[in-house]
Amino acid sequence: TTFLLQWMTWHRNVIMLINLIFVFQVGAVVLCSIIKDKNKCGFNSCPKPKKGFINVHMVPHTHDDVGWLKTVDQYYYGSHSKIQQAGVQYIIDSVVQELLYDENKRFVFVETAFFWKWWKKQNDHIRHQVKQLVNNGRLEFIGGGWVMHDEAVTHYQSIIDQMTWGLRMLNETFGNCGIPKVGWQIDPFGHSKESASIMSRLGFDGLFFGRLDYEDKLKRLANKTLEMIWESSQNIGFRGDLFTSVLYNHYSAPSGFCFDILCNDEPIIDDIQSSDYNEEKRAQDFMSKIKMQSMFYKGKNIIVVMGDDFNYQAAHINFGNMDKLINAVNRQQSNGSVINLFYSTPSCYLKALNNEQIQFPTKNDDFFPYSSDPHSFWSGYYTSRPTIKYFERIGNNFLQVCKQLYSVANLNFTNLIHLNKMRESMAIMQHHDAITGTEKQAVAFDYARILNNGFTECKNVTNNALRKLIMNLTSNVNVKNNAEMSFSLNLCLLLNISVCEITESNEKFVVTLYNPLSRPVKHYVRIPISQEWDYIVHDHKGQKLQTQIVPIHSSLFNIPERISKANFELIFIANNIPPLGFSSYHISKASTRQNSKQIVLETGFTYTIGHRKGGIININGSTGRMDIQLMDIPLEQNFWYYNSFSGNNGEFRNRSSGAYIFRPTNSDPEIINPLPKIRGFKGPLVEEIHQEFNEWTSQVIRVYKDADFMEFNWLIGPIPIEDKEGKEIISCFKFYNITSNNKFYTDSNGREMVERTLNFRPSYKVNLEEKVAGNYYPATTRVTIKDNNCTQYSVITDRAQGVTSRFDGQVELMFSALKSVLSNCIQILTLEPWKENSILLRLEHIAEKNDDIRCSKTITLNIEEIFKPFTILSIKETNLGSNQWIEDVTRLVWYKESNEMKDYVRHYSSVYNLPEISLNPMEIRTFIIEVIFN
């Protein structure tokens, strides 16, 4: 993992400062044609509550993990039943048949990845029947994403991508009746402000989830505040408000009333002649539970979910018992009961509750960290399986490259098959048991296989796009023919361990760096090579660039899976890589050696590395001790570890630390080695310190020429377990002379910053028995501390280094898809193919309201003056998910306890041929643009 230290600056899209031999950003996906129809779906299909009754909205549902204990395919097909009895194809088959039998029944489905897999296998007759179920509101899609995404370690562009991909499939298939109106995040292990903000911009009327901190839940139960208005963004204001409901019983049926084949609860027996007759008693028991639940909610409408993990594989059993339960409960109304029970959906529940015009409390922080009991803080998954987290980020970057290059090269739609494979692969990775690292090892291998296949497919798209662009850029017939016949793109996915077979084995090659940002960037390029030999690098203008060769840290040679001849890295600076474009660099081996200048430590001397702008490291030659200064502020960094608690999980106090839960044995970590072995290297472009703490911990610290950051790149593992003690490794940065008042700031999915205070929660009084784990929060891209003197330091996680491009002919080229550089405040978030001659475009204001005087304001740009490859014929705006025109988006209006009421509908006159577009801080606007290619 590489970390950059940056100060006195903010970086909204840090992941987009991509470190590539093909480097890319992150974006979103697509929609489909928007179909107008007049079916009885949505609120028109809702049952009518009874006045004066407790109206119980009984919601049949299934929670189907897209991988966890079994792989995606194993869950869908129902194989490997010894691991878990679960087959999603049978769930959908069974539910559809039950819904067809009875128009009163309802069912909601969430994971579009599984539904789409099922849908492709159905004949026209079944498809027609299912469309009728959707059109009549009996089968309703909620959430709508490809998966139920995690909210702690996902990046906002990946969330938007996977949501848009799922929503597109539903919209293309079912039209307006396939548009979800609620978020359904019932299983993720904590909930973020940015995810809620995204859902508000998708046009959702509300959000339901099942997990929140046990202390928070106890307080909300006592105060009847399990339902609230979540103010998800202080930047976009009331339009980011989202009604949020915490489910009473997680996402399970009331205790004793799970009628699924996976459960052991008693069925309802309504045969009075039977000695096992229990209908009336079961009805009374259920009514008691409803009365209890209703005590904790404000309204006369309550929601009761009937389902659980992979329920309804034999749906007739579930529905048969629920039918009996509904009849038995409602018959009690003749005896004075005020409980009215009926099949419903979450959206119908919201509509009924909204009609009550209740005033709800507000919340403006998030739901991290989540703790299920005093000793179980679910903060371990913030770092579990770091390799797959890293691989996902590279994949996200490469997906954006594919989409952008596809769009600007105007590829034909035969390439869509390849692009869609990568879209689906990346969407699957956002699942709350995929990127989180909480899956079983065999499933983690399968996720890696799926994503690797996506890379392979996307490579075909990128090859074809670059070939076409290169042929358009040159008039040389030989070059055109050569590119047409032999162009190839080689992916180097292991640059994090200095492996790239192409650059190690060839004396001449071309490296192409792609910039997905909307402004030029400067990039420090590092290329693995096998010998300490001089290399000549020319840019696209033929100018020779300064180079430097640095040895690879010796610890990399000990990685068992590393197969490489590389012992060194070639470094050069790529200046002004054009926005939404690429620059090519011709590299050839010279006839002379270039020796690295190594620092030899001698007793009594102090050696200095770096510079004031990027950071200074002073090394004591006698002791090896390092003193680091960043802008005159002393910094100490070292590696420590906590011993992991080991228990049998039988009760709270015996919770073990693991993939989900972080639980150290004590609050004081142990230092690995205060004085590691040190080697230093100096050169014209970068100065480095190579540290070796022990046989399984090493680090490289880098200060680049003219850079305003210091880079820490460490390698951990394999962690020794011979002592039977688990170890939680931490890198600790201590900034001296910074008074942070026990506060720090983490990003919410890569966007807005959230203030954290030690041992404190804004929404409730917290009593921390786990002092360490209870103060850990997710940081998707950065964590920041600052003091009252406006001094700020950030630890920023580096993203992808990824792809090399090599082709015969050794053509040096530069290409940009933009006519002009956009403001530093505006980012092209998404540029991807939509339909023929149309493109999906998202523009993002990357600053918060109080970030920067230059950017924290409304920015206006002329959209017609942005792109070179095509001319814009028309512009039409959609919601964030691209599945509704903006003027068609309506949201329920909710009331706050403050008596504040806002109309959440933002009415744009959907823009046609109006090139002036304005964006406010943190705003994202989405457009479908019709184009003609130049």
N, C-alpha and C positions, 0 to 999 in steps of 0.2 A: 504494500500500500504506500502511495506517495502522498505526502502532505506538503502544502505550501503555506508559509506564514506570510500574511499580508496585512499591512497596517494603514490606517488613515484612509482607507478606500473601502468601497463596497463593491461586491461582485454578484450581481443577480444571477447571471447565467454562467457560473463558474465552470460548469461541466462542458460549456461550449468552447472554452479555451483549449481546443482539443489538440492533443499531442499526437500527431499522426504522420505516418507516411500514408496518409489518407485519414483525415481527421474530420469529425463531423459533429453536428449538433443533434438536437432532439425535437420531436415535433408531435404531430397527431395524425389521425387517420381520416376516414371518409364518411360519406353519407351515401345516399342513393336517391333515386327519384322520389319526390314527395307526392304521395297519392292522396287525392281528395276522395272521401267517401262519406256516406251518411249512415253508418252502422250504429247499432246500439251498444257501443262500448264506452269505456270511461265512466264518468259519473252517470250517464244515461242508463247504465245497466245496474246501478247500485240498488240493493234492497232498501225499502223505506223503514227507518226506525220508528218505534212506537213512542208517542209522547207519554211522559210519566213513568217510563220503564228504564231499567238498566239494559241497554241494547248491547248485546255481546256479539261482536264481529268475529266469528270463528273462521280462521284463515288456514286452510290446508296448504302445506308447503313441504318441500324437501330441501335439505342443504347438501349439495353435491360438490365436494372438494375436487377441483381439477388437479388431482395429484395430492398425495399425502403419505398414507401407509402403502398405497399401491400407485402405480403409474397412471397417467391419464387414460391410456387405452385399457388398462386392466380395470379401472373403475367403470369405463363406459361399457365394455363387453361383459363384465361380471366374472372375469377369470381370476385365478388365484384366490378363491373363496376361503381358503384356509387362513389367509391374512385378514380378510374382512369380507363379509357377505354383502356385496354391493355391485349392482349392475344398472347403470343409469338408463340404458336403452330399454330395459324392462319397466323402469319407473314411468317413462314417458308413454310407452305402449299401454301400460295398465291405466294410467290416469286418463288418457284420451278416451279410452273405451268407457270409463265410468262417467266422464263428462257428457258423452254422447247419449247416455241412457237417461239423464235427468238434467233438465234445464236449470234447476235450482242450485246445482252443485257449482262450486268455484274452486279454482286452483291457481297458484302463482308459481312461476318458474323464473330462475335467476341467471343461471350460468349459460350464456349464449353459446359458448364453445361446445358444450354437450348437446344443446338443442340443435345446433347447426349440423353436427355430426349425425344426429338422428334424422333430421329433415332431409338430408341429401339421399338417404336410403329409401325414402317413402315414395309410393306411387301417386299418381295424380288424384286418385279417389281419396286417399288418406289426407293428402295435402288440402284438398278442397274442404274436407270435414274439419280439419284443424283451423283453417282460415275462418270458417263459420263460428267455431268456438271462440276465436279471438275477436271476431267482429261483434259477437253477442256479449262479450265481457266475461265469459265463463272461464276462459283461459287467459290469464293476464301476465304479461312480462313486467317484472320489477327489477330495478337496478339497471339491467340492460347491457352491462359490459360483457366482454368476452369471458371474464372471470370476476369473482368478488375480490377486488384488489386489496393488498395490504396498504396501510396508511402511514407506517412509520419509516420504512426504508425505501419506498418508491419515490421516483422523481415525478414532478407534476406533469411533465410532457409525456412520460410513460403512462400515467393515469389517463390523461386525455386521449392518448393513442388507443389504449385498450377499450376505453368506453366508446370512442367513436367507431371502432371496428365492430363492436357488438351491436351498437345502435344502428349502424348501416345495414347489417344483415336483417335486422328486424324491420327496419323501415322499407327496405327493398321488397321484403316478402309480404308484410302485412299492412303497409301504409300507415295512416294515422292511428289505427287501432293497435299498432305494434309499438307505439311511443310510450315508454315507461314514464310514470309521473312521480315515482318515489325512489329514494335510495334505500337499499337493503343490505346493510353492512353488519350482519348479525354475528359474524365469527371473528373478524380481525381483532387483534390484541391491543386495542387502543385506537383513538380516533383523532385525526389532525384537522386543524382549521382549514388548511388548503384543500383537502379532500371535500370538506363541507362547502367551501367556496366554489369549487368546481361544480358540485351538484346543484348549487343555486343557479349557476350559469347554464346548466343543462336544462333548466326550466322545471326542476323537481319541486313538488309541493311540500315535501318533507323527507325526513331520514329516520330510519329505524335501525337500532343496533342492540346487541345483547350484552356486551361486556363493558363494564366500567368499574373503577376501583370500589372495593367493598365498602370502604368508609364513605365514599361519595354516595354510593347507593343507599346506605343506611340513613344518611342525612336526607336524601331526596325522598325516600319512603316516608320518613317522619313529617316532612314539610309538604308532601304532595307536589314535588317538583321533578318527577321523573319525565315530565314533558316540558319543553322550554323552547324559546326562540334563540337559536345559536347565531350570534353576531360574528360571522366567520372572518370578516375582513374590515379593519378600520380604514382601509384605503378605498374600497369601492362602496362602503357604507351600507345602507339598508338593502341594496340589491343583493348583497351577500348574505342577508338573513335567511335562515333555514329552520323551519319547524323541525324539532328533533324529539323523538320518543324513545325512551329506554324500555325495552320489553321486560315484563314483570318476571318471567320465568326463563331467562336466557332466551333460547329460541325453541325450547321444548314444550310439549304439551303439558298441561297441569299434571302434577304427580298422581299416578294411578290411572291416567286416562290416555296412555299411549296404546293405540289399537293396532300398531304395526306388527308385521311378522317378526321384526327384530326385537320386539318388546315382550315382556312377560305379564303385562297387566291383564286383569280379567275382562273378558268381553261383556257386553250388555246383553243379558238374556231376558227377552220380553215375553216368553211363554209362561203364562201364569200356571200352567199344569206342571211345569218343570220344578223339580225339587231344588234346582239351582237358580230359580228365578231371582233376579236382582235389579230389575229395571228401576223400580222406584227408589231403592236405596242408592243406587249409583247416581240417579238424577239428583237426589238430595245432597249427596257428597259433592257433586259437581257444583251445585248451586251454592253450597257453603264456600267453596273455593272462589267462586265469582264474587260473592259478597265480600270476602276478605280482600280480593284484589281491588275491588271498586273503592275500598276505603283509602287507597293510596293514589287515586287519580281524581282530577277535578271534575271531569265531565260525566255525563250520563251514558256516554258511549265508551266501551272499553274493547281492547283487542286481545284475543286469545289465539295464539298460534297452535296449530295441530300438526306437528311434524318434528323431524330431527334429521340426523345424518342419514342420507340414503334411504329415507322412508318412502313408502308407497310402491314397493316392487310388486305388491299384490294389493292394488288400490281398492279392490272391492271389499276387502276386509276392513280397511280404514273407513271408507265411506259408509259401509253397512252399519258399523257401530255408531258413527257420528249421526247418521239418519235417526237411529233409535234414540240417541241422546237428545237430539233436537226435539223430537216429538215428545219424549218423556218430560223434558224441562218445560217446554211451552204448555203442556197440558196442566201444569201446576198453576198457570195463570188463573184458571177457574177457581183455584183455592186461595187466591189473593197474592200469588207470587208476582213480583215486579221485574222478573228477569225474562228478557226476550232474546232468544238464541237463534242465530241464522248464519248460513254460509256467507262469507264476505271476502273482501280483499283489503290490503293496506290502504289503497287509494280511496276506496269507499269509506273506510274508517275515518280517514282524514277529512273527507268531505262532510261526513256527519258531525264530526267533532268541530270542524270549522263553523258549521251552521249554529253551533251553540254560542259562538262569540265570547268564548272564555278569554280572560286575560292571563297570559303566561309569563313566567319569569324569563330573564335573559341570561345568557352566558357568553363571555367573550374570550375565554382561554381555551385550552384543548383538554383532551382526556389522556394525557401521558404523565407518568408511566402508569400502566394498568397493574393493579395488584388484586389477586383473587383471595388473598388472606394475609395475615400480618407478616408472613415469611416468604411470600411468593410474588415478587415483583417481576413481571414479564418484560424484562429489559435485556435478557440474554440474547434474544433473537436480533437485537439491533446489530450484532456483529457475527452471529452464527454463520458458518459456511461463507467466509469472506471471499473465497475464490469465485463462487457462483454469483455473488453480488457484483464483483468486478466484471465478470464475463457478461452479465446482463447490461452493465453500463456501456461496455464496448458495443454490444449488440444494438443498443438504443442509438448510439452514435452512427453506426453503420446503416441502420434502417433509414435514418434521416438522409444520409448520403444517397441511398438508393432512390428515395422519393424525390429528392431535389434534382438529382441528375436525370431521372426519368422525365421529370416535368420540363426541365430546360432543354433537354435533347429531343423532346417530342417523339419519344419511342412509340411504336405501335402497341396495340393492346395485347399482342401475343406475349409480351413481357410481363403482363399483370400476374400470370400464374406464379412466376418466380417471386415477384414482389409480395404477393399475398401470403406466400409461405413464410416469409420473414415477418410480415405483420402478425400472423397468427402465432408464430414462435415467440415473438416479443410480448404479445398479449398474454400468453400462458404464463410467462415469467413473472407477471405482476400479481399472480395468485397469492393469497395470504399464507400458503404453505410452500411457495416456490422460492421467491427472492428472499423470504425471511430466513431460509435455512432450517425450517422446522420439519422438513420431510425426512423420510428414511433414506439411508445411503443409496439404495438401489434406485429410488425415485430421483435423488439428486443426479445420479448418473444419467437417468433418462431425460431429465430437464436439460442437461448439458448436451445430450445427443440431439434433442429437438432444436435447441438454439444453434448448434453447429450446422445442422441441416439448413436452417434458415440463412446462415452466413453463405453457405454454398449456393443457395438459390439467388440470394441478393448479389452475389459476385457476378452472376450471369447478366443481371440488369446493369450493373456498373460497367462491366466490360462493353456491353452494347452501347451504352450511353457515351462512354469515353471515346469509343471507336468513331461514333457518329460526330461528336464534337471535334475531334482531332481532324477528321476528314473535312469538316466545314472550315476549320481554321487555316488549313494549308492549301496552297494551289499546286504543290509538288505532286505530280502524278505518281511517281515512284513511292513516295511516302503514303499516298492514299491507298495504293494497291497493297503496300506492305501492311498498313494498319488493317485493311479489310481482311487480309489473309491470316495474319499471325498475331494480332493484338491479344495480349493476355494480361490479366490482373492477378497478382500473387498476394495473398493475404498473409501478413505476418502477425499472428494473433498472440505471440509469446514475447513481445518486446518487453514486457514487465520482468522477464528473466533473461533478457538480452539474447534472444534467439530469432534469427531470420535467415533461413537457408539460402535465399537468393543473394543477399548482400555478403554472406560469409563465403560463398563459392564462386562469385563472379568478380572479375577485375573491372568490368564496366557495367553500369546499370543506370537506370533513370528512376529517380524518386519523385513522386508527385504528392504534393500536400494540398489537401482540399480544405477550404474555409467555409463552414456553413453559416457563419455569422453575417450580419448585415453591414459590417464595417471591416476594413483591412486589419489584419493581425500580424504580430511578430511572434515567431515560434523558434524555440531552441530544439533542433533536431538531433537525435541520438540514434546511430545506426550500428548494429553489431557487425564487427569485422574480425577476421581470424588472425591477422598479423599486425604488429605495430609498424605499419608502413604508411608512408605519406599518401594521401589521396587528394586529387584535384577536383574541386566542386565548382561548376559554372551554373549561374542562374539562367533564366529564360532569355536574358539579354546578352548572354555570352560572357558576363563579367565573372572573374575568378573571386571566390569567396574565401574568407579566413576560415581555417579549419583547426581542429585540435583533436588529439587522440588521447584517451584516458583508459587505464586498465579497468576491467570489470572487477567488482568486488569478489574476492576469493570464495566467499560463502556460496555464491551462485553455482560454483563448480560441484558442490556437494548435493545439489538437488537431484534425487534419483531419476526423475522423469526427464531431466534436461538432457537433450541430445543435440549437441552443438559444438562447432569448431571455434566459436567466437571467444576470444580472450580480451578484446578491446572494444571500445565504442568510438566511432567517428562522430564528431560534433561540429555543426555549423549553425549559423543563424539565418533563418529565412525571414526576411523583412517584407512587410507589405503584401502578404498573401491576399489577393483580391477578395472582396465580399462575394459570397455565394459563387466562389470560383476556385480555380486551382493554379498552382505554379509548378513547373517541372524543373528538376535539377539534374544535370548530367554529372555523374560521378565516375571517375576513373582512377585506377591505381597508378601512383607515380613510381619512379625508379629509385627513390631514396627513402630511407627510414625516418620516421619522426618519433623521437624518444620522449616519453612523458617526463616532466620535471617533478621528481618526487622529493618531498621534504624529508630530510633526515634530522630527527630530533636529537639534540645534544644538551647535556646537562648545563644548566646555567643560562640558557638562551630562551627567549620567548619568540614564538613564530606567529605571524598574523596572516589570516586568510580572509578574503572578502573585501567589502567596501561599505561605507556608511549607509548608502541607499539600500543595499540589499542585506546588510548585516555583516558584522565583523566577528571573527572567531580568533581568540588569542589562546595559544597552546603553550603551556609550561613544559619546557624541554626536560626538566628534572623529574616532574611528577606525572606528566601526561594529562594533567587536569586542563579542561577547556573552560574558558569564559566566553559567553556569547553576548553580543550587544546588538539590539535591533533599534535603530534610531536613538541611540544613547540609553536605551532601557535594557538593563541586564536580564538575561534569560538563562534558565537552567533547564536542560532536558535530559531525561534518562528513562530507562525501562525498569518497571516494577512488576510485581505480580501478587495477586491475591490467591490464597488457597481456596479451592472450591469446597463448599459444604457437601458432604455425602450422607444421604439418609435413605430410608425405605419408602418415603412419601406416604406413609400410612396415616400421618396426621400432620397438622400445620407445622409443628416444630421440627419435623423430620423431612422437610422439603429439601430436595437436592438441587444443586446448581446444574444447569444443562442447556439444551438448545433453546428452550423457551425462557427459563428463569435464571437470573443472575443472583447468586447468593454466596458471597464470600464467608469464610469462617470467622473473620475479624475485620475490623475497620482500618487496620494499618497494613498496607502492603509492604512487601519485602523488596529491596532493591536487588536487581540481578547482578550488577557489577558497577561500582561507582567510578572505576578507572579502567575503561576498556582499552584494548590494544588499538593504536592509532597509526594510520598512514595518511599522509597529505600529498596532494597533487595540485600544481599550479600551471596555468596556461593563459593564453590570450582571451579565451571565451568563458571558461568556467574554472573555479577553484573548488576542490573537493576534499572532504575528510572521510576516510573509510574507517569505520569502527567495528571492532569485534568484541562483544561483551562475553560471550561464551560460545560453545559449539552449536547452539541453536538460536542465537540472537545476534544480529549484525545490522549495521546501518550505514548509509551514505548521506552526508550532508553536503549540499551544493549551493554555491552562490554564483549566479551567472553575471556576466558583464552587463552593467546598466540595468539589471532587473531590480524591482523593488520588493522582492520576496526571497526567502530562503527556503530551500527544498529539503525535506527529510524523507528519505526512502529507506524503509526498513524491511528486513526479512526475518520472520519468526518461524521456527519449527525445524524438524518435528519436536513438539514439546515432550519432554521425558515423562513417562508415567510409571517407571519402574518402582517408584516409592508409593504407588497407589494413590497419589494425591493429584487431583485435578488442579490446573493452574489457569488463572485468568490474567493474561498479560495486558499491561497498560503502558502507553507512552505518556509520560507526564511532562507538561510544559509549565514551568513556573516563571511568571513575569514579576520581577521585583519592581518596587516603586509604583505599582498599579493598585489603587484602592478600588476594588470593584463592589464593595458593600454586599458581599455574598450573592451578587447577581451575575448572571451570564445569559447569553442569547443563542438560541439555536434556530435554524431555518425550519420552516414547515414545508416539507417536500420540495425544497429548493427554491422557495419563493419568499414569502413574508417571514420576518423574524419574530420569534416569540420570546418574551422575557421569562427567565427562570430565576427563582430564588431558593436558596438552600433551605431544606426542611420546611417548605411552605407550599400550599396550594391556594390559588386565588378563590376557589369555589367552596372550599370546606376546610375545617381544621384537621390537619393530618397528624397522626401519632405514629412516628416511624420507629418500628422495632428493627428494621434493616436500614441503618443510616447510610450505607454506601449505595446499595441497589436502589433505594428509594429516591436517590438524587441523580439517577442516570436518565437521560433523555435521548431520543433519536436525533441525529444530526445528519441529514441527507447530504448536504454539501458543505456546511461550515458551522463553527461555533465561535462566538465572539465574546470578549470581555472588554470593558471600557471603564474609564474613570470620569470624575467630574471635570477634568482638564481637557476633555475632548480627545483624549488619547485612546485609540482603539486598536486591538490586536485580534486577528482572526486566524484560526487554523482551518484551512480550506482543503477539502479532499480533491485530489487530482482525478481526472477521468481518463478517457481511453487513449492509449497509444495503439495504432492498429495495423494499417494496411500499407503494403508497398505496391508500386505499380512498375512493371517492367515490360518493355516491348521492344522488338527489333526496330532499327531505324534511328533510335536514340534522338528523337525529336524533342527539342526544348520548347515548351509552349507556356503561355499564360492565358487564362480565360476567366472572365467574370460575367455572371448572369445579370448584374445590376448596372443600370445606366449611371447611377450616382450613389455615393455612400450615404446610408441612412444616419440619422441622429444616433449618437451613442445611447440614447434613452429608448430607442425602438428596436425591437428584434423581430425578424421574420421567424415566427415560431413554427409554422407549418407551410410547406410548399409541396404539394403532392398531386398526382393525377386523380381526376375525378371521373368525368365521363369524357367522351370524345370531344376534343376542343374546349374542354373546361378543366379548371384547376381549383383545388381547395387551398385557400390562403388564410393563415392566421397571423395577425399582427399583435405584438405584445408590448406594452409599456413596462419596462423592467424595473423602474424605480418605485419606491414607496413614497408616501406623501412627504416624509421628513428626511429623505435620504440625502439629497443633493440640490442645491439651489438652482443648478442648471437643468436638472431633470425632473424635479418634483413639481411638475406643472403639466397642464394640458399641452400635448404636442400634436401639431397638424402636419400632414404630409399629403402630397399628391400621388395617389397610387398609380396613376398612368405614367409617372416619371421614374418608376423603380426598375422595371425589367427590360432587358435587351432582347431576349430571344423571341418575345411575342408582343403583340399589341392587344390591349384589353378592349373588348367590344362592349361588354356589359358587366356590371357588378351587382350582386345581390347578397344581402347579409342573412346569415343563419344564426341559430343559437350555438353555444360552444360545441355541442355534439354533432352539429351539422345535420341534424335530422328534422329540423323545423325551420321554416323561414321566420325571421325574427318577429315579423308582425303577427304571426300565428301563436306566439308563445304567451300563454296566460298562466298566472300562478295564483293560488289561493291567498287571500289577504288575512293575516293573523293579527291578533291584538296582544300588545305587551302590557305588563302590569304598570308600566309607566304611563299608560293611556296613549302611548304613541302608536299610531297606525300609519303604515305606508302602503302605497300601491306599488307592489313589487314588479309590475309589468313595465319594462322599458320599451316604449313605442318608438322604434325607428320607422320612418317611412323607408321600406326596404330600398336600398340605394340602387338606382339605375343610372349609369353614365354620369355619376357625380364623383369626380376624382378626389375631392378634398375629404380626408378622413382624419378625425381627431381621436386621440386616446388620452385618457386620464391615467394618473399613476395606478399601476397594478392592473390595468384593464387589458383584457384580451378580446379582440373582435375577430369574427370568423366570416369569411366571404367565399362564395362560389363565383369565380370569374370566368366569363366566356372569352376565349382568346383566338387570335389568328396568328400563326407562327410566321416570323419574318424570314 
